[in-house]
Amino acid sequence: MPYTLMKGWVWVLIGVLLGILIGWLLRNIIAKRQIARARNHHVDTVELERLRGRLANLEPVVDERDRLQAELAASKAELDAARAGPGATEDVQGVAAVAAVAAVESVTSTDEDSAERASPAAAPDVAQAQTVLGTPITLDDLKVIEGIGPKVESLCHGIGIRTWFDLSTTEVSLLNTMLADAGSGVASHDPSTWPEQAGLLAAGRWDEFKALTDGLRGGRSAD
């Protein structure tokens, strides 16, 4: 009897120890996963902030480049007109004058073009999209774009691309940079048609969007 009782207590003790060991192992596994998730979240946040900063620095540079190019064209036209001189034919002087005026107009229109790009048209009627696309969609849901999933949408939001119109006015080179900087998980995505797709969505051109995306796979041509 004492032997049986002792044997029973030994098994109970072994069970308790095994329970403690299994609990410790499970706790370590859960803790490691939580730490890894926190690290990944931190890395994504840092990457998004860096991309947002690059975008903010890039836009003024592009605008300044366009303005300088327009001013250079205007100066060249004025120089051509001056070289023509008073003894040149009226045709030569007229061509130079027209070129100068066109160049000056291009300078003044640079800011207007920028303002137009920053002013989207009226919001499209997404209720009509269900009839054409066969599924209801939400206004400015970037995941509607062929090739964009939740992770890429989060990256776009991180650099200030939050609407279809925003995406339609974004350079493909910037999207490529965003994907490359985000790591191998999304680097293989092809954003070459994303601005075009977004432009059709922003304009409510559902038929054209469907025709375009029917021939795409992962954002690129399926041919």
Helices and strands as residue ranges (DSSP letters): H 2-84, H 90-117, G 126-128, H 129-133, G 142-144, H 150-158, H 164-168, H 172-182, H 194-202, H 206-213, E 216-217, E 220-221
